[in-house]
């Protein structure tokens, strides 16, 4: 019996051993699962708490304060952040400053965030999408000192915050920029912009599509932007390949640059078939029509333009209602009232200085060449001074068949030697007056020559009258004709014209011819 009891006891001990090991394993599994669940709950709760914090007003206020200090702005206002996985939405962001950047207002901002990069303390934004951005600039306040804020001590969480930022692409679906510089205003409205920032966010390249550009320039008040590229590196802004529709024609901005360090800028423009009226004052718009082709290069700094050079040609030009053309039409040919220009062009530059003539910072217009075939040819140069005073000399070519109609003009005015040019006779025309009221000496010299011709004709006619009258009186006193040579036979009867009454008629006829001669000369005057 005792042996049986011992056997049963051993069996019970053996059966209890394995059951105890299984229970411990089960307990460990339960504990591990509980820990995992607690961690998941902690992470989930922490994530929910974090997103709640990041979406709340406390985090928004801290961001506003941080941006205000870093931008040295007067005011920053942000909307609440809406976190949705890897995307963050913000209804608005507004910055106000006292410097050149007066205000920037962005609406409906959407940020794509690479969350895995946060482990490397990198804020990687593959895409930043802005529905509209309104920017206002006051360039007259570019030198205003911005506020300086005291540095804030870093907190515990700053040790885990991203210390690098990378943005791959920014899309602004509607960009509106308004800028003022004293009395001048500029604007770009409804442009679409795509920006690719550099790795350090201190450089970028951009593509601009569409928009309306308004400038304080008479010749390009408003134009429609087709496209343009921009880049900024090391303080140097460069614009290229800008196409602006001017209706008709277009203006191409081949290249523009601005160096922030030296505040130097340059501009290279090309004009294609733009209306010449854009360059003219209201009075000249009625006199000159046509389309412009040309190019211009400008350089300057903060004080203004330092150098300008360029070339311009007028296509399909027509010149109408000029006073000098009216006189030419009266004198020679009705077609001078409205001239079709086969060629019209010139080069120009600024500044032109001539200390001997007290000319400083003037515009020089060289290589003037205006041709209306068979009618007129103009060559020469003109100078426009700071006070809009006009000077220079033009050479005027007129067909010989017209000039030779008035011989005195050929002798006294159109007597300049010139290379053969299709039977043209040439005269110099010296310019004076202002560009608003130009004057020249050609008309004065032409009037003087015509006046001399008229006076000479009148003098000769008067001499003829005097001679006729003297002869008449002589015949009245000596009707027998005692001056005849000896041996000459007298006619049997005297003609009626040799009688006193006939001789008086002769004097009257002579005076009439003299008056007719003077009248014909006067009719040729270009009055």
C-alpha positions as CSV (number, residue, x, y, z in Angstrom):
1,X,0.0,0.0,0.0
2,X,2.8,2.3,0.9
3,X,4.4,1.7,-2.4
4,X,1.2,2.5,-4.3
5,X,0.9,5.8,-2.4
6,X,4.4,6.8,-3.3
7,X,3.8,6.0,-6.9
8,X,0.7,8.1,-7.0
9,X,2.5,11.0,-5.3
10,X,5.2,11.0,-7.9
11,X,2.6,11.0,-10.7
12,X,0.9,14.0,-9.2
13,X,4.2,15.9,-8.9
14,X,5.0,15.1,-12.5
15,X,1.6,16.3,-13.8
16,X,1.8,19.6,-11.9
17,X,5.3,20.6,-13.2
18,X,4.3,21.2,-16.9
19,X,1.1,23.0,-16.0
20,X,3.0,25.6,-14.0
21,X,5.4,26.4,-17.0
22,X,2.4,26.9,-19.4
23,X,0.8,29.4,-17.0
24,X,3.9,31.5,-16.8
25,X,4.2,31.7,-20.6
26,X,0.6,32.6,-20.9
27,X,1.0,35.3,-18.3
28,X,4.1,36.7,-20.1
29,X,2.1,36.8,-23.4
30,X,-0.7,38.6,-21.8
31,X,1.7,41.1,-20.2
32,X,3.5,41.7,-23.5
33,X,0.2,42.2,-25.3
34,X,-1.0,44.6,-22.7
35,X,2.3,46.6,-22.9
36,X,1.9,46.7,-26.7
37,X,-1.7,47.8,-26.4
38,X,-0.7,50.5,-23.8
39,X,2.1,51.7,-26.2
40,X,-0.4,51.8,-29.1
41,X,-2.8,53.7,-27.0
42,X,-0.1,56.0,-25.9
43,X,1.1,56.5,-29.4
44,X,-2.4,56.9,-30.7
45,X,-3.4,59.1,-27.9
46,X,-0.2,61.1,-28.3
47,X,-0.8,61.4,-32.0
48,X,-4.4,62.6,-31.4
49,X,-3.1,64.9,-28.7
50,X,-0.4,66.2,-31.0
51,X,-2.7,66.7,-34.0
52,X,-5.1,68.4,-31.6
53,X,-2.4,70.6,-30.3
54,X,-1.0,71.4,-33.8
55,X,-4.5,72.3,-35.0
56,X,-5.2,74.5,-32.0
57,X,-4.8,78.1,-31.2
58,X,-1.8,77.6,-28.9
59,X,0.4,76.2,-31.6
60,X,-0.9,78.7,-34.1
61,X,0.1,81.6,-31.8
62,X,3.6,80.1,-31.3
63,X,4.0,79.9,-35.1
64,X,2.8,83.5,-35.5
65,X,5.3,84.7,-32.9
66,X,8.1,82.7,-34.5
67,X,7.4,84.0,-38.1
68,X,7.0,87.6,-36.8
69,X,10.5,87.4,-35.2
70,X,12.2,85.7,-38.2
71,X,10.6,88.0,-40.8
72,X,10.9,91.1,-38.5
73,X,7.3,91.8,-39.4
74,X,4.8,94.0,-37.5
75,X,2.0,91.5,-37.7
76,X,1.5,87.9,-38.7
77,X,-1.9,86.2,-38.7
78,X,-2.4,82.5,-39.5
79,X,-5.5,80.4,-39.8
80,X,-5.9,77.1,-37.8
81,X,-4.0,74.1,-39.3
82,X,-6.1,71.3,-40.6
83,X,-4.1,68.0,-40.4
84,X,-5.2,65.2,-42.7
85,X,-2.5,62.6,-42.8
86,X,0.4,63.9,-44.9
87,X,-1.4,67.0,-45.9
88,X,-1.9,70.2,-43.9
89,X,-4.5,72.8,-44.8
90,X,-4.6,76.5,-43.8
91,X,-7.3,78.9,-44.8
92,X,-5.1,82.0,-44.7
93,X,-1.7,83.5,-43.8
94,X,-1.2,87.3,-43.7
95,X,2.0,89.3,-43.0
96,X,2.3,93.0,-42.6
97,X,5.6,94.9,-42.6
98,X,6.8,98.5,-42.4
99,X,9.4,98.1,-45.2
100,X,9.2,97.7,-48.9
101,X,7.0,94.6,-48.5
102,X,3.9,96.2,-47.1
103,X,1.6,93.3,-47.0
104,X,1.3,89.7,-48.2
105,X,-2.0,87.8,-48.0
106,X,-2.2,84.1,-49.0
107,X,-5.5,82.2,-49.1
108,X,-6.4,78.5,-49.1
109,X,-2.9,77.1,-48.5
110,X,-2.3,73.3,-48.8
111,X,0.9,71.7,-47.8
112,X,2.1,68.1,-48.6
113,X,4.4,66.9,-45.9
114,X,6.9,64.0,-45.9
115,X,6.4,62.7,-42.4
116,X,9.2,60.2,-42.5
117,X,11.7,63.0,-43.0
118,X,10.8,64.4,-39.6
119,X,12.9,61.6,-38.0
120,X,15.9,63.3,-39.5
121,X,14.7,66.7,-38.3
122,X,13.9,67.7,-41.9
123,X,10.7,69.5,-42.9
124,X,10.3,68.2,-46.4
125,X,7.5,69.8,-48.4
126,X,7.1,68.1,-51.8
127,X,4.3,70.5,-52.8
128,X,3.0,73.9,-51.5
129,X,-0.2,75.0,-53.2
130,X,-1.7,78.5,-52.8
131,X,-5.0,79.4,-54.3
132,X,-4.3,83.2,-54.3
133,X,-1.5,85.5,-53.1
134,X,-1.9,89.2,-52.9
135,X,1.3,91.2,-52.5
136,X,1.6,95.0,-51.9
137,X,4.9,96.8,-52.2
138,X,5.9,100.3,-51.3
139,X,9.3,100.8,-52.9
140,X,9.8,104.2,-51.4
141,X,10.1,102.5,-48.0
142,X,12.9,100.2,-49.0
143,X,15.3,101.8,-46.6
144,X,13.0,101.8,-43.6
145,X,14.5,100.0,-40.6
146,X,12.6,96.8,-39.6
147,X,11.9,96.1,-35.9
148,X,14.4,93.9,-34.0
149,X,13.1,91.3,-31.6
150,X,14.9,89.7,-28.7
151,X,16.0,86.1,-29.1
152,X,13.8,83.5,-27.4
153,X,15.4,80.8,-25.4
154,X,14.9,77.3,-26.9
155,X,12.7,75.0,-25.0
156,X,12.8,71.2,-24.6
157,X,10.8,70.4,-27.7
158,X,13.0,72.6,-29.8
159,X,15.6,69.9,-29.6
160,X,13.3,67.6,-31.6
161,X,11.9,70.2,-34.0
162,X,13.1,70.2,-37.6
163,X,16.2,72.3,-38.2
164,X,16.2,72.1,-42.0
165,X,13.5,72.8,-44.5
166,X,13.2,71.7,-48.2
167,X,10.5,72.7,-50.5
168,X,10.3,71.0,-53.9
169,X,7.6,73.0,-55.6
170,X,5.3,76.0,-55.0
171,X,2.2,76.7,-57.2
172,X,0.4,80.0,-56.9
173,X,-2.7,79.8,-59.0
174,X,-3.5,83.5,-58.8
175,X,-0.8,86.1,-58.0
176,X,-1.7,89.8,-57.7
177,X,1.1,92.3,-57.1
178,X,0.6,96.0,-56.6
179,X,3.6,98.3,-56.1
180,X,4.1,102.0,-55.7
181,X,7.2,104.1,-55.8
182,X,6.4,107.7,-55.0
183,X,3.9,108.9,-57.7
184,X,4.5,105.9,-59.9
185,X,2.5,102.7,-59.7
186,X,2.9,99.2,-61.1
187,X,0.8,96.1,-61.0
188,X,0.6,92.5,-62.2
189,X,-2.8,90.9,-61.9
190,X,-4.1,87.3,-62.3
191,X,-0.8,85.6,-63.0
192,X,-0.1,81.9,-62.5
193,X,3.3,81.2,-61.0
194,X,5.2,78.0,-60.5
195,X,8.3,78.2,-58.3
196,X,11.1,75.8,-57.6
197,X,13.1,76.9,-54.5
198,X,16.7,76.1,-54.0
199,X,17.9,73.7,-51.3
200,X,18.7,76.5,-48.9
201,X,15.6,78.6,-49.8
202,X,17.9,81.5,-50.7
203,X,17.5,81.0,-54.4
204,X,14.7,80.0,-56.8
205,X,13.6,79.6,-60.4
206,X,10.0,80.5,-61.5
207,X,7.7,80.3,-64.5
208,X,5.0,83.0,-64.9
209,X,2.0,82.4,-67.1
210,X,-0.7,84.9,-68.0
211,X,-1.7,88.1,-66.2
212,X,-2.2,91.8,-66.9
213,X,0.8,94.1,-66.5
214,X,0.4,97.9,-65.9
215,X,3.3,100.3,-65.9
216,X,3.7,104.1,-65.5
217,X,5.0,104.4,-69.1
218,X,3.2,106.2,-71.9
219,X,4.3,103.7,-74.5
220,X,3.3,100.6,-72.6
221,X,0.5,101.5,-70.1
222,X,-1.1,98.1,-70.2
223,X,-0.2,94.7,-71.7
224,X,-1.1,91.1,-71.4
225,X,1.7,88.8,-70.2
226,X,2.0,85.5,-72.1
227,X,4.9,84.0,-70.3
228,X,8.2,84.8,-68.5
229,X,10.9,83.0,-66.5
230,X,12.6,84.3,-63.4
231,X,15.5,83.2,-61.2
232,X,17.1,84.5,-58.0
233,X,20.6,83.5,-56.8
234,X,23.1,85.2,-54.5
235,X,21.1,88.5,-54.4
236,X,20.8,88.6,-58.2
237,X,17.3,88.6,-59.8
238,X,17.1,87.8,-63.5
239,X,14.0,87.8,-65.8
240,X,14.1,86.2,-69.3
241,X,11.9,85.6,-72.3
242,X,9.0,87.7,-71.2
243,X,6.4,88.2,-74.0
244,X,3.8,91.0,-73.5
245,X,1.0,91.4,-76.0
246,X,0.3,95.1,-76.8
247,X,-2.6,94.8,-79.3
248,X,-1.3,95.1,-81.9
249,X,2.2,93.5,-81.8
250,X,4.1,92.5,-78.7
251,X,7.1,93.5,-76.6
252,X,9.7,90.9,-75.8
253,X,11.7,91.2,-72.6
254,X,14.8,89.3,-73.7
255,X,16.6,89.9,-70.4
256,X,16.4,92.0,-67.2
257,X,18.6,91.8,-64.1
258,X,18.9,93.4,-60.7
259,X,21.8,93.1,-58.4
260,X,20.7,93.5,-54.8
261,X,24.2,94.2,-53.5
262,X,25.0,97.1,-55.8
263,X,21.4,98.0,-56.6
264,X,22.2,98.0,-60.3
265,X,19.8,96.9,-63.0
266,X,19.7,96.3,-66.8
267,X,17.0,95.8,-69.4
268,X,17.0,94.5,-72.9
269,X,13.7,94.8,-74.9
270,X,12.6,94.0,-78.4
271,X,9.6,95.6,-80.0
272,X,7.6,93.8,-82.7
273,X,4.9,95.6,-84.7
274,X,3.8,97.8,-81.8
275,X,1.7,100.8,-82.7
276,X,3.8,104.0,-83.0
277,X,1.0,106.0,-81.3
278,X,2.3,104.6,-77.9
279,X,5.3,106.8,-78.2
280,X,3.6,110.0,-79.4
281,X,1.9,112.9,-77.7
282,X,-1.7,113.6,-78.6
283,X,-0.8,116.1,-81.3
284,X,1.6,113.8,-83.1
285,X,-0.8,110.9,-82.9
286,X,-2.9,112.7,-85.6
287,X,0.2,113.2,-87.8
288,X,2.2,109.9,-87.8
289,X,0.9,106.3,-88.0
290,X,2.6,102.9,-88.5
291,X,4.1,100.0,-86.6
292,X,7.4,99.9,-84.7
293,X,10.2,97.4,-84.9
294,X,13.3,97.8,-82.8
295,X,15.3,97.1,-79.7
296,X,16.5,99.0,-76.6
297,X,19.0,98.4,-73.9
298,X,18.8,100.3,-70.6
299,X,21.1,100.3,-67.5
300,X,20.6,102.1,-64.2
301,X,20.7,102.1,-60.5
302,X,18.6,103.3,-57.6
303,X,18.9,106.9,-58.8
304,X,17.4,106.2,-62.2
305,X,18.6,105.5,-65.8
306,X,22.3,105.7,-66.5
307,X,22.5,104.6,-70.1
308,X,20.2,103.9,-73.0
309,X,20.9,102.7,-76.6
310,X,18.7,101.3,-79.3
311,X,17.4,101.2,-82.8
312,X,13.9,101.7,-84.2
313,X,12.2,101.3,-87.6
314,X,8.7,102.4,-88.7
315,X,6.8,100.0,-90.9
316,X,3.9,101.1,-93.0
317,X,4.3,104.7,-91.9
318,X,2.3,107.6,-93.0
319,X,3.0,111.3,-92.3
320,X,0.0,113.7,-92.5
321,X,-0.9,117.3,-91.8
322,X,2.6,118.7,-91.0
323,X,2.8,122.5,-91.7
324,X,5.9,122.1,-93.9
325,X,4.1,119.4,-96.0
326,X,1.1,121.7,-96.4
327,X,3.4,124.4,-97.8
328,X,5.1,121.9,-100.1
329,X,1.7,120.7,-101.4
330,X,0.8,124.3,-102.1
331,X,4.1,125.0,-103.8
332,X,4.6,121.8,-105.8
333,X,2.4,118.7,-105.5
334,X,-0.9,117.9,-103.7
335,X,0.6,114.5,-102.7
336,X,2.8,116.2,-100.1
337,X,-0.2,116.6,-97.8
338,X,-0.1,112.9,-96.9
339,X,3.2,111.0,-97.5
340,X,3.5,107.2,-97.4
341,X,6.9,106.3,-95.9
342,X,8.8,103.6,-97.7
343,X,11.6,103.7,-95.1
344,X,11.8,105.3,-91.6
345,X,14.4,104.6,-89.0
346,X,16.9,105.9,-86.5
347,X,19.3,105.0,-83.7
348,X,19.2,106.6,-80.3
349,X,21.3,106.9,-77.1
350,X,21.4,108.6,-73.7
351,X,23.2,110.4,-72.2
352,X,24.8,112.7,-74.8
353,X,27.2,115.4,-73.5
354,X,28.9,118.3,-75.4
355,X,30.5,120.7,-72.9
356,X,31.4,123.2,-75.7
357,X,27.8,123.6,-76.5
358,X,26.6,123.3,-72.9
359,X,24.7,120.1,-73.7
360,X,24.4,117.7,-70.8
361,X,22.4,114.5,-70.3
362,X,20.6,114.9,-73.6
363,X,19.1,112.3,-75.9
364,X,21.0,111.8,-79.2
365,X,19.0,110.5,-82.3
366,X,21.4,109.5,-85.0
367,X,21.2,107.9,-88.4
368,X,17.8,109.4,-89.2
369,X,16.6,108.0,-92.5
370,X,13.1,108.8,-93.8
371,X,12.2,108.0,-97.4
372,X,9.0,108.6,-99.5
373,X,10.1,107.5,-102.9
374,X,9.9,110.2,-105.6
375,X,8.7,112.8,-103.0
376,X,11.2,113.4,-100.1
377,X,14.3,112.0,-98.4
378,X,15.4,113.1,-94.9
379,X,18.8,112.3,-93.3
380,X,20.6,113.6,-90.2
381,X,20.6,113.8,-86.4
382,X,18.6,115.5,-83.6
383,X,19.4,116.3,-80.0
384,X,16.7,116.5,-77.2
385,X,18.0,118.3,-74.1
386,X,17.0,118.0,-70.5
387,X,14.7,121.0,-70.9
388,X,13.1,119.3,-74.0
389,X,15.0,121.8,-76.2
390,X,15.6,120.6,-79.7
391,X,18.7,121.0,-81.8
392,X,20.4,119.2,-84.7
393,X,20.6,119.3,-88.5
394,X,18.6,117.4,-91.1
395,X,19.4,117.1,-94.8
396,X,16.2,117.4,-96.9
397,X,16.2,115.9,-100.4
398,X,13.5,117.1,-102.9
399,X,13.2,115.9,-106.5
400,X,14.9,118.3,-108.9
401,X,11.8,118.6,-111.1
402,X,10.1,120.4,-108.2
403,X,12.9,122.6,-107.1
404,X,13.7,123.7,-110.6
405,X,10.2,125.2,-110.9
406,X,11.5,128.0,-108.6
407,X,15.1,128.7,-109.7
408,X,15.8,130.9,-106.7
409,X,15.2,128.0,-104.3
410,X,17.7,125.9,-106.2
411,X,20.3,128.6,-106.1
412,X,19.8,129.9,-102.5
413,X,18.5,126.9,-100.6
414,X,18.7,123.5,-102.3
415,X,22.4,123.8,-103.0
416,X,24.0,121.3,-100.7
417,X,26.4,118.8,-102.3
418,X,25.3,115.2,-101.8
419,X,26.0,111.8,-103.4
420,X,23.7,111.0,-106.3
421,X,20.3,110.0,-105.1
422,X,17.7,109.6,-107.8
423,X,17.7,113.2,-109.0
424,X,17.3,114.8,-105.6
425,X,18.4,118.3,-104.7
426,X,19.4,118.8,-101.1
427,X,19.1,121.5,-98.4
428,X,20.2,121.7,-94.8
429,X,17.5,122.2,-92.1
430,X,18.7,123.4,-88.7
431,X,16.4,122.4,-85.8
432,X,15.4,124.5,-82.8
433,X,12.5,125.1,-80.5
434,X,11.2,122.2,-78.3
435,X,10.0,118.7,-79.1
436,X,6.5,120.0,-78.3
437,X,6.9,123.1,-80.6
438,X,9.7,122.3,-83.1
439,X,11.1,125.1,-85.3
440,X,13.5,125.1,-88.3
441,X,15.2,127.6,-90.6
442,X,14.4,125.9,-93.9
443,X,11.1,127.6,-94.4
444,X,12.5,131.0,-93.4
445,X,15.3,130.7,-95.9
446,X,12.9,129.5,-98.6
447,X,10.6,132.5,-97.9
448,X,13.6,134.8,-98.1
449,X,14.7,133.3,-101.5
450,X,11.1,133.5,-102.9
451,X,10.8,137.0,-101.5
452,X,14.0,138.1,-103.2
453,X,12.7,136.6,-106.5
454,X,9.5,138.4,-106.1
455,X,11.2,141.7,-105.3
456,X,13.5,141.3,-108.3
457,X,10.5,140.6,-110.6
458,X,8.7,143.6,-109.2
459,X,11.8,145.8,-109.6
460,X,12.3,144.8,-113.2
461,X,8.6,145.4,-113.9
462,X,8.8,148.9,-112.3
463,X,11.9,149.7,-114.4
464,X,9.9,148.6,-117.5
465,X,7.1,150.9,-116.5
466,X,9.5,153.8,-115.9
467,X,11.2,153.3,-119.3
468,X,7.9,153.1,-121.1
469,X,6.6,156.2,-119.3
470,X,9.8,158.1,-120.1
471,X,9.6,157.1,-123.8
472,X,6.0,158.2,-123.9
473,X,6.7,161.6,-122.4
474,X,9.6,162.0,-124.9
475,X,7.3,161.3,-127.8
476,X,4.7,163.6,-126.3
477,X,7.3,166.4,-126.2
478,X,8.8,165.6,-129.7
479,X,6.0,164.1,-131.7
480,X,8.0,164.6,-135.0
481,X,10.5,162.0,-134.2
482,X,13.6,164.3,-134.6
483,X,16.0,161.5,-133.7
484,X,15.8,159.8,-137.0
485,X,19.0,159.5,-138.9
486,X,19.7,161.8,-141.8
487,X,18.5,160.5,-145.2
488,X,15.8,158.3,-143.7
489,X,12.5,158.9,-145.2
490,X,9.5,159.5,-143.0
491,X,6.4,157.5,-143.5
492,X,3.5,159.3,-145.2
493,X,1.2,159.0,-142.1
494,X,1.7,158.3,-138.5
495,X,0.3,155.2,-136.9
496,X,-2.4,155.5,-134.3
497,X,0.0,154.0,-131.7
498,X,2.4,156.9,-132.2
499,X,-0.2,159.4,-131.4
500,X,-0.3,160.8,-127.8
501,X,-3.3,158.6,-127.0
502,X,-1.7,155.5,-128.3
503,X,1.5,156.1,-126.4
504,X,-0.5,156.5,-123.2
505,X,-2.1,153.1,-123.8
506,X,1.4,151.7,-124.2
507,X,2.4,153.0,-120.7
508,X,-0.7,151.5,-119.1
509,X,0.0,148.1,-120.8
510,X,3.6,148.1,-119.4
511,X,2.4,148.8,-115.9
512,X,-0.2,146.0,-116.2
513,X,2.5,143.5,-117.3
514,X,4.7,144.5,-114.3
515,X,1.8,143.9,-111.9
516,X,1.1,140.5,-113.6
517,X,4.7,139.5,-113.1
518,X,4.7,140.4,-109.4
519,X,1.4,138.6,-109.0
520,X,2.7,135.4,-110.6
521,X,5.7,135.5,-108.2
522,X,3.5,136.0,-105.2
523,X,1.4,133.0,-106.2
524,X,4.4,130.8,-105.9
525,X,4.9,131.7,-102.3
526,X,4.0,128.7,-99.9
527,X,1.5,130.7,-97.9
